Amino acid sequence: GSGTGAGEGHEGYVTRKHEWDSTTKKASNRSWDKVYMAAKAGRISFYKDQKGYKSNPELTFRGEPSYDLQNAAIEIASDYTKKKHVLRVKLANGALFLLQAHDDTEMSQWVTSLKAQSDSTA
């Protein structure tokens, strides 16, 4: 598909590690979880699976809020050596996520898509 704008959004399965809740507070659960991630309208939300997202978009993974991508820093976590295909998302409030994609192509797509979302002034 060509011509996908920032408004289109991006979704798919990732393996996620929630490192920080904010600049001062470490996340309580820092294990790797397979989640379904949806990025649209400048926000990311996490779900248990795709079916749950489609049928019940307000029912998020562990009841988490959706996260604002405005002014977030998104980069390939090249210094993270324990896993491959990992990108790092640092939100404006200091929350930090590591997201492992299925492969390098997918990782690049997430980076591009999330960067587009974080720049959107919608």
PyMOL commands that set and color helices and strands:
alter all, ss='L'
color gray80, all
select helices_A, chain A and resi 50-55+61-63+104-119
alter helices_A, ss='H'
color red, helices_A
select strands_A, chain A and resi 10-20+32-40+43-47+67-68+73-76+86-90+96-100
alter strands_A, ss='S'
color yellow, strands_A
deselect
rebuild
show_as cartoon
